[in-house]
Amino acid sequence: MDRSNVGRDKRKGKERSLGPIRTPVTQSHRVNKLEPPRPFPTVPAGVSATGPRSAHHEGKNYITITRKTNLGAYLRRCKDVVLKDGYKSLHLSALGAAIPHLCILAASLPEILPFPAEEIRTEVFTGTVDVQDELVPDDEDEDISYRTRAKSSLSVVVIIGDGVDEPTVGGSKWASRGKRRKRAAVVWSRVEDAAASEPESQGDEQSDSVER
């Protein structure tokens, strides 16, 4: 008797004993990504959420960064918050794919703000936020389920000077819009005067050196 045939028969017997391989049946479903929790409230406490956006003065320096808005719009918004509204700090936050957008914004802000570089400092905080997905099965008889996943978060705080002039959000010490704009105009005029005096002082120094 051929030994090779015996070995082949044994292998066939093992294959027969295993039986047919059955693949598990997976439940098909549709994934709906739910909105993540906001890092700050849409409007401060005590302020009507149904009123026009122009009427919201408190909390304008708390901005959530998304990819839906381009970088130029965020730069103009942050500049107006500092110069027109008189804030001394910006609180920026982003999740997931919007983090690179926030990094570019934070690096670009010191270049467009009319303040010396040594008066602007940036604080960076990283973290993780739990977000939920809604799993909707194709079978209408099945119930909708949810799953939780982690998403990276980044918060950047841009502080100008000592930051003590920042208004308290929702507080009683909030100045009127006209006063805040006057204060911002005074700061802006001081910066312009300092910039205009620099060439004159440099010219005086050069003339003194020539006379000597």
FITIMI-774470 format. One record per residue (C-alpha): residue number from 1; x, y, z. Coordinates in pm, whole numbers, plus 50000, padded with zeros to 5 digits. Each point is the difference from the previous one (the first is absolute). Layout:
BEGIN
<NUM, <X, Y, Z>>
...
This chain:
BEGIN
<1, <50000, 50000, 50000>>
<2, <50131, 50339, 49906>>
<3, <50081, 50208, 50309>>
<4, <49942, 50325, 49812>>
<5, <49641, 49899, 49933>>
<6, <49953, 49918, 50368>>
<7, <50123, 50346, 50103>>
<8, <49776, 50161, 49739>>
<9, <49702, 49805, 50130>>
<10, <50076, 50110, 50357>>
<11, <50014, 50364, 49895>>
<12, <49672, 49962, 49814>>
<13, <49847, 49847, 50311>>
<14, <50109, 50297, 50208>>
<15, <49855, 50240, 49744>>
<16, <49673, 49809, 50003>>
<17, <49988, 50009, 50380>>
<18, <50038, 50379, 50006>>
<19, <49685, 50045, 49798>>
<20, <49910, 50309, 49798>>
<21, <50144, 50332, 50109>>
<22, <49723, 50244, 50088>>
<23, <50061, 50372, 49991>>
<24, <49821, 50208, 50266>>
<25, <49708, 50206, 49878>>
<26, <50065, 50372, 50065>>
<27, <49724, 50251, 50056>>
<28, <50021, 50278, 49742>>
<29, <49933, 50350, 50127>>
<30, <50046, 50367, 49921>>
<31, <50224, 50219, 50217>>
<32, <49886, 50352, 50090>>
<33, <50269, 50207, 50170>>
<34, <49834, 50211, 50266>>
<35, <50111, 50354, 50081>>
<36, <50275, 50002, 50267>>
<37, <49945, 50195, 50323>>
<38, <50090, 50367, 49969>>
<39, <50300, 50118, 50206>>
<40, <49818, 50324, 50087>>
<41, <49630, 50095, 50005>>
<42, <49859, 50159, 49686>>
<43, <49892, 50306, 50199>>
<44, <50096, 50093, 50359>>
<45, <49762, 49941, 50288>>
<46, <49728, 50261, 50029>>
<47, <50016, 50096, 49631>>
<48, <49717, 49924, 49758>>
<49, <50099, 49735, 49745>>
<50, <49728, 50106, 49756>>
<51, <50114, 50359, 49959>>
<52, <50224, 50126, 49717>>
<53, <50368, 49910, 50014>>
<54, <50095, 50368, 49993>>
<55, <49828, 50042, 50338>>
<56, <50227, 49742, 50164>>
<57, <50293, 50185, 50159>>
<58, <50108, 49763, 50277>>
<59, <50206, 49695, 49914>>
<60, <50099, 50115, 49651>>
<61, <50361, 49902, 50071>>
<62, <49904, 49631, 50038>>
<63, <50017, 49853, 49650>>
<64, <49958, 49640, 49882>>
<65, <50210, 49926, 49691>>
<66, <49862, 49774, 49725>>
<67, <50103, 49920, 49644>>
<68, <49676, 50149, 49865>>
<69, <50135, 50355, 50044>>
<70, <50311, 50114, 49816>>
<71, <50308, 50134, 50174>>
<72, <49956, 50358, 49878>>
<73, <49656, 50029, 50162>>
<74, <50140, 49883, 50334>>
<75, <50290, 50247, 49977>>
<76, <49763, 50292, 49938>>
<77, <49769, 49887, 50279>>
<78, <50281, 49970, 50254>>
<79, <50144, 50337, 49900>>
<80, <49661, 50171, 50041>>
<81, <49949, 49838, 50341>>
<82, <50331, 50143, 50122>>
<83, <49996, 50345, 49835>>
<84, <49629, 50087, 49986>>
<85, <49869, 49819, 50308>>
<86, <50304, 50060, 50222>>
<87, <50071, 49641, 50107>>
<88, <50348, 49911, 50123>>
<89, <49973, 49623, 49949>>
<90, <49868, 49753, 49744>>
<91, <49884, 49650, 50090>>
<92, <50013, 49771, 49696>>
<93, <49903, 49632, 49988>>
<94, <49997, 49728, 49731>>
<95, <49937, 49626, 49970>>
<96, <50145, 49731, 49776>>
<97, <50060, 50107, 49641>>
<98, <49959, 50370, 50089>>
<99, <50310, 49998, 50223>>
<100, <50243, 50089, 49714>>
<101, <49766, 50288, 49910>>
<102, <50029, 50131, 50357>>
<103, <50380, 49962, 50003>>
<104, <50033, 50216, 49688>>
<105, <49761, 50258, 50147>>
<106, <50188, 50019, 50331>>
<107, <50332, 50043, 49818>>
<108, <49858, 50275, 49775>>
<109, <49830, 50214, 50265>>
<110, <50316, 50169, 50142>>
<111, <50085, 50120, 49648>>
<112, <49671, 50188, 49947>>
<113, <49946, 50143, 50348>>
<114, <50152, 50349, 50052>>
<115, <50184, 49911, 50319>>
<116, <50367, 49928, 50069>>
<117, <50093, 49633, 49981>>
<118, <50113, 49996, 50364>>
<119, <49650, 50104, 50114>>
<120, <49828, 49703, 49833>>
<121, <50031, 49657, 50154>>
<122, <49826, 49675, 49913>>
<123, <49893, 49714, 50227>>
<124, <49923, 49660, 49846>>
<125, <49795, 49720, 50160>>
<126, <49938, 49655, 49853>>
<127, <49738, 49746, 50097>>
<128, <49751, 49736, 49891>>
<129, <49624, 50030, 49959>>
<130, <49748, 49715, 49980>>
<131, <49767, 50023, 49701>>
<132, <49712, 49773, 49901>>
<133, <49895, 49837, 49674>>
<134, <49647, 49888, 49924>>
<135, <49979, 49653, 49842>>
<136, <49681, 49970, 49795>>
<137, <49936, 49640, 49882>>
<138, <49862, 49932, 49654>>
<139, <49740, 49774, 50156>>
<140, <49721, 50221, 50131>>
<141, <49913, 49744, 50267>>
<142, <50340, 50044, 50164>>
<143, <50062, 50273, 50258>>
<144, <50237, 50290, 49951>>
<145, <50321, 49963, 50199>>
<146, <50280, 50237, 50092>>
<147, <50375, 49972, 50029>>
<148, <50250, 50226, 50172>>
<149, <50341, 50090, 49862>>
<150, <50277, 50235, 50109>>
<151, <50097, 50311, 49808>>
<152, <50305, 50220, 50051>>
<153, <49944, 50360, 50112>>
<154, <50220, 50309, 50000>>
<155, <49942, 50327, 50187>>
<156, <50208, 50312, 49942>>
<157, <49983, 50314, 50217>>
<158, <50158, 50313, 49851>>
<159, <50067, 50260, 50271>>
<160, <50094, 50360, 49923>>
<161, <50193, 50180, 50272>>
<162, <49890, 49899, 50349>>
<163, <49645, 49922, 49887>>
<164, <49847, 50178, 50300>>
<165, <49776, 50220, 49785>>
<166, <49806, 49701, 49871>>
<167, <49628, 50049, 50081>>
<168, <49833, 49743, 50220>>
<169, <49762, 49791, 49791>>
<170, <49646, 50064, 50121>>
<171, <50127, 50211, 50291>>
<172, <49877, 50332, 50131>>
<173, <50327, 50179, 49921>>
<174, <49947, 49969, 49626>>
<175, <50063, 50337, 49837>>
<176, <49776, 50141, 49732>>
<177, <50089, 49942, 49638>>
<178, <50086, 50368, 49945>>
<179, <50242, 50007, 50294>>
<180, <50171, 49684, 49883>>
<181, <50043, 50140, 49651>>
<182, <50142, 50326, 50140>>
<183, <50247, 49802, 50209>>
<184, <50103, 49794, 49697>>
<185, <50040, 50321, 49796>>
<186, <50231, 50144, 50267>>
<187, <50216, 49688, 49992>>
<188, <50012, 50008, 49621>>
<189, <50101, 50369, 49995>>
<190, <50281, 49932, 50248>>
<191, <50133, 49721, 49780>>
<192, <49990, 50228, 49693>>
<193, <50179, 50281, 50187>>
<194, <50271, 49760, 50113>>
<195, <50047, 49870, 49647>>
<196, <50017, 50354, 49859>>
<197, <50256, 50116, 50257>>
<198, <50244, 49716, 49928>>
<199, <50124, 50132, 49661>>
<200, <50038, 50353, 50144>>
<201, <50210, 49877, 50290>>
<202, <50215, 49793, 49766>>
<203, <50052, 50307, 49777>>
<204, <50105, 50212, 50299>>
<205, <50254, 49738, 50104>>
<206, <50147, 49988, 49651>>
<207, <50027, 50382, 49982>>
<208, <50174, 50009, 50338>>
<209, <50252, 49742, 49884>>
<210, <50073, 50202, 49682>>
<211, <50056, 50323, 50196>>
<212, <50242, 49822, 50230>>
